[in-house]
């Protein structure tokens, strides 16, 4: 199969999966108990039956569920995800406002976990019986066993009360004024704790995985051949061994991108990070169907895009997969 045909096939699968996600999300959310009209009326301080009926008509809640579904799918295809019940704004506008914050948080956590975890695993694999390798294993097990929300709360208590040197809430300090450089430093300062909280669990997984993968690769015949040719240990490790040992790491990174998105909901809530996770949490509390559906849709698109990127990364790492 040619490369173009293979790429087209995967994009077709991705589009079909997005349509399935839209359908499943719509059915599950509308099957949940509760009346959004009552929630909207509650925000207004209460309303009589006539007002509730007007609210249902205004938001299309009076129509049969199948008609609501077809209307939603038709609008979603054209890029219209509806109007938020809570914010009274287009959902797409709300999501595009919050999306950069979530992407920044998730990508920073993912890159931090991959880089630090992989480097720790490679270092531990070079001397698997050493004290340092044992320390990496213990720290990995501890990091993997800590729930994300628990880690976040501990860091909030530590750096908010005991050692108040890091911001524990929000994305920016409104008291700081300056140009692009000052603003970027302020955002990065606020990003440290949320990104570390989200990354620590996956950092532990990548260190264990890369250590096991490197130990397997280092015992292969072609590694012994490279060493027999007189190549330096640095060249053997970083050029020959690591390239093949990265395949399992890339696989897990792609598959766990969805877990990072879901974990971001908890982290953003703990640190009041203004991203999609906080928006989803507020939408759940307010029974804001359109906004919640929009957040789930965009989250699904991000996960599907990450899986496609993982597939393409395979082909860069292993040339044997380029024509499959």
Phi and psi in degrees as GROMACS dihedral restraints (atoms count N, CA, C in turn):
[ dihedral_restraints ]
;  ai    aj    ak    al  type     phi  dphi    fc
    3     4     5     6     1   -69.2    20    10
    4     5     6     7     1   162.1    20    10
    6     7     8     9     1   -63.8    20    10
    7     8     9    10     1   -41.5    20    10
    9    10    11    12     1   -63.8    20    10
   10    11    12    13     1   -43.8    20    10
   12    13    14    15     1   -64.9    20    10
   13    14    15    16     1   -38.0    20    10
   15    16    17    18     1   -65.0    20    10
   16    17    18    19     1   -42.0    20    10
   18    19    20    21     1   -65.7    20    10
   19    20    21    22     1   -43.3    20    10
   21    22    23    24     1   -62.2    20    10
   22    23    24    25     1   -39.5    20    10
   24    25    26    27     1   -62.9    20    10
   25    26    27    28     1   -41.9    20    10
   27    28    29    30     1   -70.3    20    10
   28    29    30    31     1   -35.3    20    10
   30    31    32    33     1   -67.1    20    10
   31    32    33    34     1   -35.8    20    10
   33    34    35    36     1   -64.5    20    10
   34    35    36    37     1   -42.8    20    10
   36    37    38    39     1   -61.7    20    10
   37    38    39    40     1   -39.3    20    10
   39    40    41    42     1   -64.8    20    10
   40    41    42    43     1   -42.0    20    10
   42    43    44    45     1   -64.4    20    10
   43    44    45    46     1   -41.7    20    10
   45    46    47    48     1   -63.3    20    10
   46    47    48    49     1   -38.7    20    10
   48    49    50    51     1   -67.6    20    10
   49    50    51    52     1   -38.4    20    10
   51    52    53    54     1   -62.7    20    10
   52    53    54    55     1   -42.0    20    10
   54    55    56    57     1   -62.6    20    10
   55    56    57    58     1   -41.8    20    10
   57    58    59    60     1   -63.7    20    10
   58    59    60    61     1   -39.4    20    10
   60    61    62    63     1   -63.7    20    10
   61    62    63    64     1   -43.5    20    10
   63    64    65    66     1   -57.6    20    10
   64    65    66    67     1   -43.4    20    10
   66    67    68    69     1   -67.1    20    10
   67    68    69    70     1   -48.8    20    10
   69    70    71    72     1   -63.6    20    10
   70    71    72    73     1   -44.0    20    10
   72    73    74    75     1   -60.1    20    10
   73    74    75    76     1   -44.5    20    10
   75    76    77    78     1   -61.5    20    10
   76    77    78    79     1   -45.6    20    10
   78    79    80    81     1   -65.0    20    10
   79    80    81    82     1   -45.7    20    10
   81    82    83    84     1   -66.3    20    10
   82    83    84    85     1   -42.9    20    10
   84    85    86    87     1   -68.3    20    10
   85    86    87    88     1   -41.3    20    10
   87    88    89    90     1   -76.8    20    10
   88    89    90    91     1   -14.2    20    10
   90    91    92    93     1   -82.2    20    10
   91    92    93    94     1   -14.8    20    10
   93    94    95    96     1   -69.4    20    10
   94    95    96    97     1   146.8    20    10
   96    97    98    99     1   -70.2    20    10
   97    98    99   100     1   156.5    20    10
   99   100   101   102     1   118.9    20    10
  100   101   102   103     1   156.8    20    10
  102   103   104   105     1  -122.0    20    10
  103   104   105   106     1   112.2    20    10
  105   106   107   108     1   -58.7    20    10
  106   107   108   109     1   -32.2    20    10
  108   109   110   111     1   -61.2    20    10
  109   110   111   112     1   -37.3    20    10
  111   112   113   114     1   -66.0    20    10
  112   113   114   115     1   -37.6    20    10
  114   115   116   117     1   -66.4    20    10
  115   116   117   118     1   -44.7    20    10
  117   118   119   120     1   -62.1    20    10
  118   119   120   121     1   -42.7    20    10
  120   121   122   123     1   -62.7    20    10
  121   122   123   124     1   -36.9    20    10
  123   124   125   126     1   -63.5    20    10
  124   125   126   127     1   -36.7    20    10
  126   127   128   129     1   -64.4    20    10
  127   128   129   130     1   -26.9    20    10
  129   130   131   132     1   -86.5    20    10
  130   131   132   133     1    -2.4    20    10
  132   133   134   135     1    94.8    20    10
  133   134   135   136     1    11.5    20    10
  135   136   137   138     1   106.9    20    10
  136   137   138   139     1   158.0    20    10
  138   139   140   141     1  -160.4    20    10
  139   140   141   142     1   158.2    20    10
  141   142   143   144     1   -85.9    20    10
  142   143   144   145     1  -178.0    20    10
  144   145   146   147     1   -63.7    20    10
  145   146   147   148     1   -37.9    20    10
  147   148   149   150     1   -62.4    20    10
  148   149   150   151     1   -41.8    20    10
  150   151   152   153     1   -66.5    20    10
  151   152   153   154     1   -40.1    20    10
  153   154   155   156     1   -60.2    20    10
  154   155   156   157     1   -41.3    20    10
  156   157   158   159     1   -64.3    20    10
  157   158   159   160     1   -39.1    20    10
  159   160   161   162     1   -64.4    20    10
  160   161   162   163     1   -39.0    20    10
  162   163   164   165     1   -64.0    20    10
  163   164   165   166     1   -43.4    20    10
  165   166   167   168     1   -63.0    20    10
  166   167   168   169     1   -40.2    20    10
  168   169   170   171     1   -66.7    20    10
  169   170   171   172     1   -41.9    20    10
  171   172   173   174     1   -62.9    20    10
  172   173   174   175     1   -36.6    20    10
  174   175   176   177     1  -101.2    20    10
  175   176   177   178     1     7.2    20    10
  177   178   179   180     1    74.4    20    10
  178   179   180   181     1    17.3    20    10
  180   181   182   183     1   -80.4    20    10
  181   182   183   184     1    -8.8    20    10
  183   184   185   186     1   -85.7    20    10
  184   185   186   187     1    -9.5    20    10
  186   187   188   189     1   -83.1    20    10
  187   188   189   190     1   157.8    20    10
  189   190   191   192     1   -59.1    20    10
  190   191   192   193     1   152.7    20    10
  192   193   194   195     1   -61.5    20    10
  193   194   195   196     1   -36.9    20    10
  195   196   197   198     1   -67.0    20    10
  196   197   198   199     1   -38.2    20    10
  198   199   200   201     1   -67.0    20    10
  199   200   201   202     1   -37.7    20    10
  201   202   203   204     1   -62.3    20    10
  202   203   204   205     1   -38.4    20    10
  204   205   206   207     1   -66.3    20    10
  205   206   207   208     1   -49.6    20    10
  207   208   209   210     1   -63.0    20    10
  208   209   210   211     1   -37.8    20    10
  210   211   212   213     1   -63.4    20    10
  211   212   213   214     1   -43.0    20    10
  213   214   215   216     1   -64.2    20    10
  214   215   216   217     1   -44.8    20    10
  216   217   218   219     1   -63.6    20    10
  217   218   219   220     1   -44.1    20    10
  219   220   221   222     1   -60.3    20    10
  220   221   222   223     1   -42.8    20    10
  222   223   224   225     1   -70.1    20    10
  223   224   225   226     1   -38.4    20    10
  225   226   227   228     1   -62.5    20    10
  226   227   228   229     1   -39.7    20    10
  228   229   230   231     1   -61.6    20    10
  229   230   231   232     1   -34.6    20    10
  231   232   233   234     1   -87.6    20    10
  232   233   234   235     1     1.4    20    10
  234   235   236   237     1    92.3    20    10
  235   236   237   238     1     6.2    20    10
  237   238   239   240     1  -101.8    20    10
  238   239   240   241     1   110.9    20    10
  240   241   242   243     1   -98.5    20    10
  241   242   243   244     1    12.5    20    10
  243   244   245   246     1    95.0    20    10
  244   245   246   247     1  -171.9    20    10
  246   247   248   249     1  -113.3    20    10
  247   248   249   250     1   133.6    20    10
  249   250   251   252     1   -68.5    20    10
  250   251   252   253     1   134.2    20    10
  252   253   254   255     1   -69.6    20    10
  253   254   255   256     1   -37.0    20    10
  255   256   257   258     1   -82.5    20    10
  256   257   258   259     1   -50.7    20    10
  258   259   260   261     1   -89.6    20    10
  259   260   261   262     1   -13.3    20    10
  261   262   263   264     1    54.7    20    10
  262   263   264   265     1    42.1    20    10
  264   265   266   267     1  -132.9    20    10
  265   266   267   268     1   159.7    20    10
  267   268   269   270     1   -59.5    20    10
  268   269   270   271     1   135.4    20    10
  270   271   272   273     1   -61.7    20    10
  271   272   273   274     1   -39.4    20    10
  273   274   275   276     1   -61.6    20    10
  274   275   276   277     1   -34.3    20    10
  276   277   278   279     1   -67.2    20    10
  277   278   279   280     1   -44.3    20    10
  279   280   281   282     1   -61.7    20    10
  280   281   282   283     1   -43.1    20    10
  282   283   284   285     1   -67.4    20    10
  283   284   285   286     1   -43.6    20    10
  285   286   287   288     1   -65.5    20    10
  286   287   288   289     1   -27.2    20    10
  288   289   290   291     1   -71.4    20    10
  289   290   291   292     1   -36.1    20    10
  291   292   293   294     1   -93.1    20    10
  292   293   294   295     1   -22.0    20    10
  294   295   296   297     1   -59.0    20    10
  295   296   297   298     1   -45.4    20    10
  297   298   299   300     1   -57.2    20    10
  298   299   300   301     1   -38.0    20    10
  300   301   302   303     1   -64.3    20    10
  301   302   303   304     1   -42.3    20    10
  303   304   305   306     1   -68.7    20    10
  304   305   306   307     1   -42.8    20    10
  306   307   308   309     1   -61.9    20    10
  307   308   309   310     1   -42.6    20    10
  309   310   311   312     1   -60.2    20    10
  310   311   312   313     1   -46.1    20    10
  312   313   314   315     1   -64.6    20    10
  313   314   315   316     1   -48.7    20    10
  315   316   317   318     1   -67.3    20    10
  316   317   318   319     1   -45.4    20    10
  318   319   320   321     1   -66.9    20    10
  319   320   321   322     1   -38.1    20    10
  321   322   323   324     1   -63.8    20    10
  322   323   324   325     1   -44.1    20    10
  324   325   326   327     1   -64.7    20    10
  325   326   327   328     1   -41.6    20    10
  327   328   329   330     1   -65.2    20    10
  328   329   330   331     1   -47.6    20    10
  330   331   332   333     1   -64.8    20    10
  331   332   333   334     1   -39.2    20    10
  333   334   335   336     1   -62.3    20    10
  334   335   336   337     1   -45.4    20    10
  336   337   338   339     1   -64.7    20    10
  337   338   339   340     1   -43.0    20    10
  339   340   341   342     1   -66.7    20    10
  340   341   342   343     1   -48.2    20    10
  342   343   344   345     1   -66.5    20    10
  343   344   345   346     1   -53.6    20    10
  345   346   347   348     1   -68.4    20    10
  346   347   348   349     1   -43.1    20    10
  348   349   350   351     1   -63.1    20    10
  349   350   351   352     1   -43.9    20    10
  351   352   353   354     1   -66.6    20    10
  352   353   354   355     1   -44.5    20    10
  354   355   356   357     1   -61.7    20    10
  355   356   357   358     1   -40.6    20    10
  357   358   359   360     1   -64.7    20    10
  358   359   360   361     1   -40.9    20    10
  360   361   362   363     1   -66.8    20    10
  361   362   363   364     1   -40.0    20    10
  363   364   365   366     1   -64.6    20    10
  364   365   366   367     1   -43.7    20    10
  366   367   368   369     1   -62.7    20    10
  367   368   369   370     1   -41.1    20    10
  369   370   371   372     1   -69.0    20    10
  370   371   372   373     1   -31.5    20    10
  372   373   374   375     1   -72.0    20    10
  373   374   375   376     1   -22.2    20    10
  375   376   377   378     1   -71.3    20    10
  376   377   378   379     1   -29.6    20    10
  378   379   380   381     1  -135.2    20    10
  379   380   381   382     1    75.0    20    10
  381   382   383   384     1   -63.7    20    10
  382   383   384   385     1   -20.2    20    10
  384   385   386   387     1  -100.5    20    10
  385   386   387   388     1     5.1    20    10
  387   388   389   390     1   -82.0    20    10
  388   389   390   391     1   167.2    20    10
  390   391   392   393     1   -65.8    20    10
  391   392   393   394     1   -37.1    20    10
  393   394   395   396     1   -63.8    20    10
  394   395   396   397     1   -40.2    20    10
  396   397   398   399     1   -64.2    20    10
  397   398   399   400     1   -39.2    20    10
  399   400   401   402     1   -65.0    20    10
  400   401   402   403     1   -37.4    20    10
  402   403   404   405     1   -65.0    20    10
  403   404   405   406     1   -40.2    20    10
  405   406   407   408     1   -62.7    20    10
  406   407   408   409     1   -40.5    20    10
  408   409   410   411     1   -63.6    20    10
  409   410   411   412     1   -45.2    20    10
  411   412   413   414     1   -64.1    20    10
  412   413   414   415     1   -45.1    20    10
  414   415   416   417     1   -64.7    20    10
  415   416   417   418     1   -34.1    20    10
  417   418   419   420     1   -65.7    20    10
  418   419   420   421     1   -43.9    20    10
  420   421   422   423     1   -64.7    20    10
  421   422   423   424     1   -39.7    20    10
  423   424   425   426     1   -65.4    20    10
  424   425   426   427     1   -45.8    20    10
  426   427   428   429     1   -63.2    20    10
  427   428   429   430     1   -38.4    20    10
  429   430   431   432     1   -69.7    20    10
  430   431   432   433     1   -28.7    20    10
  432   433   434   435     1   -85.2    20    10
  433   434   435   436     1    -8.1    20    10
  435   436   437   438     1   -89.9    20    10
  436   437   438   439     1   120.5    20    10
  438   439   440   441     1   -62.9    20    10
  439   440   441   442     1   146.4    20    10
  441   442   443   444     1   -60.5    20    10
  442   443   444   445     1   -47.0    20    10
  444   445   446   447     1   -65.7    20    10
  445   446   447   448     1   -34.8    20    10
  447   448   449   450     1   -67.2    20    10
  448   449   450   451     1   -43.7    20    10
  450   451   452   453     1   -60.6    20    10
  451   452   453   454     1   -43.2    20    10
  453   454   455   456     1   -62.5    20    10
  454   455   456   457     1   -42.6    20    10
  456   457   458   459     1   -65.4    20    10
  457   458   459   460     1   -41.0    20    10
  459   460   461   462     1   -62.0    20    10
  460   461   462   463     1   -42.1    20    10
  462   463   464   465     1   -67.1    20    10
  463   464   465   466     1   -35.8    20    10
  465   466   467   468     1   -62.8    20    10
  466   467   468   469     1   -44.5    20    10
  468   469   470   471     1   -66.2    20    10
  469   470   471   472     1   -40.5    20    10
  471   472   473   474     1   -67.5    20    10
  472   473   474   475     1   -51.4    20    10
  474   475   476   477     1   -91.2    20    10
  475   476   477   478     1    -7.3    20    10
  477   478   479   480     1   -95.9    20    10
  478   479   480   481     1   -25.4    20    10
  480   481   482   483     1  -120.9    20    10
  481   482   483   484     1   -53.0    20    10
  483   484   485   486     1   -77.0    20    10
  484   485   486   487     1   -52.1    20    10
  486   487   488   489     1  -124.6    20    10
  487   488   489   490     1    80.0    20    10
  489   490   491   492     1   -75.5    20    10
  490   491   492   493     1    69.7    20    10
  492   493   494   495     1  -116.0    20    10
  493   494   495   496     1    -5.9    20    10
  495   496   497   498     1  -125.9    20    10
  496   497   498   499     1   144.8    20    10
  498   499   500   501     1   -70.0    20    10
  499   500   501   502     1   140.2    20    10
  501   502   503   504     1  -116.8    20    10
  502   503   504   505     1     7.0    20    10
  504   505   506   507     1  -152.5    20    10
  505   506   507   508     1   141.4    20    10
  507   508   509   510     1    80.4    20    10
  508   509   510   511     1  -175.9    20    10
  510   511   512   513     1  -114.5    20    10
  511   512   513   514     1   -20.2    20    10
  513   514   515   516     1  -146.4    20    10
  514   515   516   517     1   155.4    20    10
  516   517   518   519     1   -97.7    20    10
  517   518   519   520     1   115.1    20    10
  519   520   521   522     1   -67.5    20    10
  520   521   522   523     1   -13.6    20    10
  522   523   524   525     1   -83.3    20    10
  523   524   525   526     1   -10.4    20    10
  525   526   527   528     1   -97.8    20    10
  526   527   528   529     1   125.9    20    10
  528   529   530   531     1  -119.8    20    10
  529   530   531   532     1   146.5    20    10
  531   532   533   534     1   166.4    20    10
  532   533   534   535     1  -174.3    20    10
  534   535   536   537     1   -82.0    20    10
  535   536   537   538     1  -162.5    20    10
  537   538   539   540     1   -60.1    20    10
  538   539   540   541     1   -42.0    20    10
  540   541   542   543     1   -66.3    20    10
  541   542   543   544     1   -44.3    20    10
  543   544   545   546     1   -64.2    20    10
  544   545   546   547     1   -43.1    20    10
  546   547   548   549     1   -63.2    20    10
  547   548   549   550     1   -42.5    20    10
  549   550   551   552     1   -63.5    20    10
  550   551   552   553     1   -42.1    20    10
  552   553   554   555     1   -64.0    20    10
  553   554   555   556     1   -38.2    20    10
  555   556   557   558     1   -65.3    20    10
  556   557   558   559     1   -43.4    20    10
  558   559   560   561     1   -63.2    20    10
  559   560   561   562     1   -44.0    20    10
  561   562   563   564     1   -62.7    20    10
  562   563   564   565     1   -36.7    20    10
  564   565   566   567     1   -62.6    20    10
  565   566   567   568     1   -42.9    20    10
  567   568   569   570     1   -72.2    20    10
  568   569   570   571     1   -22.4    20    10
  570   571   572   573     1   -78.7    20    10
  571   572   573   574     1   -22.3    20    10
  573   574   575   576     1   -56.2    20    10
  574   575   576   577     1   -56.4    20    10
  576   577   578   579     1   -66.1    20    10
  577   578   579   580     1   -47.9    20    10
  579   580   581   582     1   -61.1    20    10
  580   581   582   583     1   -42.0    20    10
  582   583   584   585     1   -66.5    20    10
  583   584   585   586     1   -41.3    20    10
  585   586   587   588     1   -66.1    20    10
  586   587   588   589     1   -40.1    20    10
  588   589   590   591     1   -60.6    20    10
  589   590   591   592     1   -43.2    20    10
  591   592   593   594     1   -73.3    20    10
  592   593   594   595     1   -29.5    20    10
  594   595   596   597     1   -85.4    20    10
  595   596   597   598     1   -24.6    20    10
  597   598   599   600     1   -63.1    20    10
  598   599   600   601     1   -38.7    20    10
  600   601   602   603     1   -65.1    20    10
  601   602   603   604     1   -44.1    20    10
  603   604   605   606     1   -75.6    20    10
  604   605   606   607     1   -28.8    20    10
  606   607   608   609     1   -59.9    20    10
  607   608   609   610     1   -41.8    20    10
  609   610   611   612     1   -64.6    20    10
  610   611   612   613     1   -40.9    20    10
  612   613   614   615     1   -65.5    20    10
  613   614   615   616     1   -44.2    20    10
  615   616   617   618     1   -67.5    20    10
  616   617   618   619     1   -34.7    20    10
  618   619   620   621     1   -66.2    20    10
  619   620   621   622     1   -42.8    20    10
  621   622   623   624     1   -66.4    20    10
  622   623   624   625     1   -42.3    20    10
  624   625   626   627     1   -67.8    20    10
  625   626   627   628     1   -46.2    20    10
  627   628   629   630     1   -66.9    20    10
  628   629   630   631     1   -34.2    20    10
  630   631   632   633     1   -63.3    20    10
  631   632   633   634     1   -48.5    20    10
  633   634   635   636     1   -64.8    20    10
  634   635   636   637     1   -40.4    20    10
  636   637   638   639     1   -66.9    20    10
  637   638   639   640     1   -40.5    20    10
  639   640   641   642     1   -66.6    20    10
  640   641   642   643     1   -39.2    20    10
  642   643   644   645     1   -61.6    20    10
  643   644   645   646     1   -38.9    20    10
  645   646   647   648     1   -68.3    20    10
  646   647   648   649     1   -43.1    20    10
  648   649   650   651     1   -68.2    20    10
  649   650   651   652     1   -39.9    20    10
  651   652   653   654     1   -65.2    20    10
  652   653   654   655     1   -18.4    20    10
  654   655   656   657     1   -92.9    20    10
  655   656   657   658     1     3.0    20    10
  657   658   659   660     1   -75.8    20    10
  658   659   660   661     1   159.5    20    10
  660   661   662   663     1   -65.2    20    10
  661   662   663   664     1   -39.6    20    10
  663   664   665   666     1   -68.9    20    10
  664   665   666   667     1   -24.3    20    10
  666   667   668   669     1   -71.8    20    10
  667   668   669   670     1   -41.8    20    10
  669   670   671   672     1   -63.6    20    10
  670   671   672   673     1   -37.0    20    10
  672   673   674   675     1   -65.0    20    10
  673   674   675   676     1   -41.9    20    10
  675   676   677   678     1   -62.4    20    10
  676   677   678   679     1   -40.3    20    10
  678   679   680   681     1   -69.0    20    10
  679   680   681   682     1   -36.3    20    10
  681   682   683   684     1   -65.9    20    10
  682   683   684   685     1   -26.7    20    10
  684   685   686   687     1   -76.1    20    10
  685   686   687   688     1    -6.6    20    10
  687   688   689   690     1    91.6    20    10
  688   689   690   691     1    13.6    20    10
  690   691   692   693     1   -67.1    20    10
  691   692   693   694     1   147.2    20    10
  693   694   695   696     1   -66.8    20    10
  694   695   696   697     1   153.6    20    10
  696   697   698   699     1   -62.3    20    10
  697   698   699   700     1   -35.4    20    10
  699   700   701   702     1   -61.8    20    10
  700   701   702   703     1   -43.2    20    10
  702   703   704   705     1   -68.2    20    10
  703   704   705   706     1   -38.5    20    10
  705   706   707   708     1   -63.5    20    10
  706   707   708   709     1   -44.0    20    10
  708   709   710   711     1   -69.7    20    10
  709   710   711   712     1   -53.7    20    10
  711   712   713   714     1   -85.2    20    10
  712   713   714   715     1   -22.3    20    10
  714   715   716   717     1  -102.6    20    10
  715   716   717   718     1   -43.9    20    10
  717   718   719   720     1   -93.4    20    10
  718   719   720   721     1   -46.6    20    10
  720   721   722   723     1   -79.8    20    10
  721   722   723   724     1   -47.8    20    10
  723   724   725   726     1   -63.4    20    10
  724   725   726   727     1   -34.6    20    10
  726   727   728   729     1   -58.3    20    10
  727   728   729   730     1   -43.5    20    10
  729   730   731   732     1   -80.6    20    10
  730   731   732   733     1   -29.7    20    10
  732   733   734   735     1   -72.5    20    10
  733   734   735   736     1   -17.0    20    10
  735   736   737   738     1   -76.0    20    10
  736   737   738   739     1   -17.6    20    10
  738   739   740   741     1   -56.4    20    10
  739   740   741   742     1   -50.0    20    10
  741   742   743   744     1   -62.9    20    10
  742   743   744   745     1   -35.1    20    10
  744   745   746   747     1   -64.7    20    10
  745   746   747   748     1   -44.1    20    10
  747   748   749   750     1   -63.6    20    10
  748   749   750   751     1   -39.6    20    10
  750   751   752   753     1   -60.2    20    10
  751   752   753   754     1   -50.3    20    10
  753   754   755   756     1   -66.3    20    10
  754   755   756   757     1   -36.8    20    10
  756   757   758   759     1   -61.3    20    10
  757   758   759   760     1   -41.9    20    10
  759   760   761   762     1   -68.4    20    10
  760   761   762   763     1   -42.0    20    10
  762   763   764   765     1   -70.8    20    10
  763   764   765   766     1   -29.4    20    10
  765   766   767   768     1   -92.3    20    10
  766   767   768   769     1     4.0    20    10
  768   769   770   771     1   -62.3    20    10
  769   770   771   772     1   -36.1    20    10
  771   772   773   774     1   -64.2    20    10
  772   773   774   775     1   -37.4    20    10
  774   775   776   777     1   -65.2    20    10
  775   776   777   778     1   -35.2    20    10
  777   778   779   780     1   -64.6    20    10
  778   779   780   781     1   -41.1    20    10
  780   781   782   783     1   -62.5    20    10
  781   782   783   784     1   -45.7    20    10
  783   784   785   786     1   -67.9    20    10
  784   785   786   787     1   -37.0    20    10
  786   787   788   789     1   -66.3    20    10
  787   788   789   790     1   -27.5    20    10
  789   790   791   792     1   -65.0    20    10
  790   791   792   793     1   -27.0    20    10
  792   793   794   795     1   -60.7    20    10
  793   794   795   796     1   -47.3    20    10
  795   796   797   798     1   -66.9    20    10
  796   797   798   799     1   -45.0    20    10
  798   799   800   801     1   -64.7    20    10
  799   800   801   802     1   -43.7    20    10
  801   802   803   804     1   -64.4    20    10
  802   803   804   805     1   -34.7    20    10
  804   805   806   807     1   -68.6    20    10
  805   806   807   808     1   -42.3    20    10
  807   808   809   810     1   -65.3    20    10
  808   809   810   811     1   -42.5    20    10
  810   811   812   813     1  -100.1    20    10
  811   812   813   814     1     8.1    20    10
  813   814   815   816     1    52.5    20    10
  814   815   816   817     1    40.4    20    10
  816   817   818   819     1   -78.5    20    10
  817   818   819   820     1   124.7    20    10
  819   820   821   822     1   -80.1    20    10
  820   821   822   823     1    67.3    20    10
  822   823   824   825     1  -119.4    20    10
  823   824   825   826     1  -164.3    20    10
  825   826   827   828     1   -66.4    20    10
  826   827   828   829     1   -30.2    20    10
  828   829   830   831     1   -63.8    20    10
  829   830   831   832     1   -45.6    20    10
  831   832   833   834     1   -64.5    20    10
  832   833   834   835     1   -39.6    20    10
  834   835   836   837     1   -63.6    20    10
  835   836   837   838     1   -40.9    20    10
  837   838   839   840     1   -64.7    20    10
  838   839   840   841     1   -41.7    20    10
  840   841   842   843     1   -62.0    20    10
  841   842   843   844     1   -45.0    20    10
  843   844   845   846     1   -65.5    20    10
  844   845   846   847     1   -35.4    20    10
  846   847   848   849     1   -68.7    20    10
  847   848   849   850     1   -37.3    20    10
  849   850   851   852     1   -63.9    20    10
  850   851   852   853     1   -45.7    20    10
  852   853   854   855     1   -63.6    20    10
  853   854   855   856     1   -34.9    20    10
  855   856   857   858     1   -96.1    20    10
  856   857   858   859     1     6.8    20    10
  858   859   860   861     1    54.1    20    10
  859   860   861   862     1    39.1    20    10
  861   862   863   864     1   -87.6    20    10
  862   863   864   865     1    85.4    20    10
  864   865   866   867     1   -54.8    20    10
  865   866   867   868     1   -53.4    20    10
  867   868   869   870     1   -59.2    20    10
  868   869   870   871     1   -43.1    20    10
  870   871   872   873     1   -66.7    20    10
  871   872   873   874     1   -43.2    20    10
  873   874   875   876     1   -64.3    20    10
  874   875   876   877     1   -41.9    20    10
  876   877   878   879     1   -62.4    20    10
  877   878   879   880     1   -39.7    20    10
  879   880   881   882     1   -65.4    20    10
  880   881   882   883     1   -41.7    20    10
  882   883   884   885     1   -64.1    20    10
  883   884   885   886     1   -44.8    20    10
  885   886   887   888     1   -63.0    20    10
  886   887   888   889     1   -39.1    20    10
  888   889   890   891     1   -62.6    20    10
  889   890   891   892     1   -49.7    20    10
  891   892   893   894     1   -65.7    20    10
  892   893   894   895     1   -37.6    20    10
  894   895   896   897     1   -62.4    20    10
  895   896   897   898     1   -41.0    20    10
  897   898   899   900     1   -64.6    20    10
  898   899   900   901     1   -40.9    20    10
  900   901   902   903     1   -62.5    20    10
  901   902   903   904     1   -40.6    20    10
  903   904   905   906     1   -62.9    20    10
  904   905   906   907     1   -41.4    20    10
  906   907   908   909     1   -66.8    20    10
  907   908   909   910     1   -44.4    20    10
  909   910   911   912     1   -63.3    20    10
  910   911   912   913     1   -41.8    20    10
  912   913   914   915     1   -62.7    20    10
  913   914   915   916     1   -37.8    20    10
  915   916   917   918     1   -65.1    20    10
  916   917   918   919     1   -38.4    20    10
  918   919   920   921     1   -66.4    20    10
  919   920   921   922     1   -37.8    20    10
  921   922   923   924     1   -64.2    20    10
  922   923   924   925     1   -43.2    20    10
  924   925   926   927     1   -62.6    20    10
  925   926   927   928     1   -36.9    20    10
  927   928   929   930     1   -62.7    20    10
  928   929   930   931     1   -43.3    20    10
  930   931   932   933     1   -61.8    20    10
  931   932   933   934     1   -43.0    20    10
  933   934   935   936     1   -69.4    20    10
  934   935   936   937     1   -33.5    20    10
  936   937   938   939     1   -65.4    20    10
  937   938   939   940     1   -36.6    20    10
  939   940   941   942     1   -51.7    20    10
  940   941   942   943     1   -44.9    20    10
  942   943   944   945     1   -69.9    20    10
  943   944   945   946     1   -27.3    20    10
  945   946   947   948     1   -74.9    20    10
  946   947   948   949     1   -37.5    20    10
  948   949   950   951     1   -75.2    20    10
  949   950   951   952     1   -44.0    20    10
  951   952   953   954     1  -118.3    20    10
  952   953   954   955     1   103.7    20    10
  954   955   956   957     1   -61.0    20    10
  955   956   957   958     1   -20.2    20    10
  957   958   959   960     1   -65.7    20    10
  958   959   960   961     1   -19.3    20    10
  960   961   962   963     1   -93.1    20    10
  961   962   963   964     1    -1.6    20    10
  963   964   965   966     1   -70.7    20    10
  964   965   966   967     1   -23.1    20    10
  966   967   968   969     1  -107.8    20    10
  967   968   969   970     1    20.1    20    10
